[in-house]
Amino acid sequence: MNHNITLDPDETFHIATISSLNHHFQYAVLWMKETLRKLNEGEEAVVTKEQVIYQLASLSHQLAVIQLSSGQGIVEMTTPQRERKLVCRYRTGRGNPLMVFREEVEWDEPMILRYHDFLSEGEIDTIKTLARPKLSRAKVIDPVSGRTVSAASRVSKSAWLSEDEDPVISQLNQRIAGVSGLELETAEELQIANYGIGGQYEPHYDSKLTNDSDFQLRGGRIATVLIYMSDVDIGGATVFPDVGAALQPKKGTAVLWFNLLRNGSEDARTLHAACPVLVGSKWVANKWIRTYGQEFRRRCSTVKSD
């Protein structure tokens, strides 16, 4: 569905104000900057540049206090402006013919890669059809109890799909193994998530798992493969607030990053969030690859940086 809707400066200012009232200061700064951009481009509005600049200064101060109190540095969340390197990579699936994906470097520290034309329209339709009957409120892992619970920090519906449900899932897993270079024997099943209007996921680490029996058997999440199965009209970006990266959903593409450094430590730069969907519907598929079985695929190193 294509909604030809754009927000005017007063509307983006309102979203920024609501985000601030809900203490989502990082989102508020982003929307306030978007308001200022629109005003600088000459769009008419009731709100003035002076009001926006004043609010930006106040929000930046609040954000700085929060980050400094938690020992974090201050960075801006922006879409990368650096020139991106485009290359072609040839990957093979087990028993499948040679496949070609265009690889785009979205960010280099940490390395975030996007693969184009990773899923076809037909494959996306099949996955959505399989997932719809199973969709239920998405949950998060409670850090105290280790149980999965519903939380306001994650507003979406999700479902899990296994390889034996359809050949499309098996073929997708083979592609994921190809682009990541990792073994999927201990990987989690494919998770499908649907974000409606207002759907979002606050900043989190994929590698934050409880040290339970499952963790003992499979290890932590060494890598994440995030596959966009829809475009999003307004909102829905995947952002990495500590480094300033912002990835826009693009239907059929897959994004890959490593959550753990080669020495096994968590990569603190991989803190990420799903921005709220404002217009449209966001569909994604997640594949979390675990550490066990990767000893000869991604060799360990005592070096603290990757």
Stockholm file with secondary structure:
# STOCKHOLM 1.0

chainA/1-306         MNHNITLDPDETFHIATISSLNHHFQYAVLWMKETLRKLNEGEEAVVTKEQVIYQLASLSHQLAVIQLSSGQGIVEMTTPQRERKLVCRYRTGRGNPLMVFREEVEWDEPMILRYHDFLSEGEIDTIKTLARPKLSRAKVIDPVSGRTVSAASRVSKSAWLSEDEDPVISQLNQRIAGVSGLELETAEELQIANYGIGGQYEPHYDSKLTNDSDFQLRGGRIATVLIYMSDVDIGGATVFPDVGAALQPKKGTAVLWFNLLRNGSEDARTLHAACPVLVGSKWVANKWIRTYGQEFRRRCSTVKSD
#=GR chainA/1-306 SS CCCCCCCCHHHHHHHHHHHHHTTCHHHHHHHHHHHHHHHHTTCCCSSCHHHHHHHHHHHHHHHHHHHHHTTCCCCCCCCCCSCCCEEEEEEECTTSCEEEEEEEEEEETTEEEEEETCSCHHHHHHHHHHHGGGCEECCEECTTTCCEECCTTEECEEEEECGGGCHHHHHHHHHHHHHHCCCCTTCCCEEEEEECTTCEEEEECTTCCCCSHHHHHHCSEEEEEEEECSCCSEECCEEETTTTEEECCCTTCEEEEESBCTTSCBCGGGCEEECCEEESCEEEEEEEEESTTCTTTSCCCSCSCC
#=GC SS_cons         CCCCCCCCHHHHHHHHHHHHHTTCHHHHHHHHHHHHHHHHTTCCCSSCHHHHHHHHHHHHHHHHHHHHHTTCCCCCCCCCCSCCCEEEEEEECTTSCEEEEEEEEEEETTEEEEEETCSCHHHHHHHHHHHGGGCEECCEECTTTCCEECCTTEECEEEEECGGGCHHHHHHHHHHHHHHCCCCTTCCCEEEEEECTTCEEEEECTTCCCCSHHHHHHCSEEEEEEEECSCCSEECCEEETTTTEEECCCTTCEEEEESBCTTSCBCGGGCEEECCEEESCEEEEEEEEESTTCTTTSCCCSCSCC
//
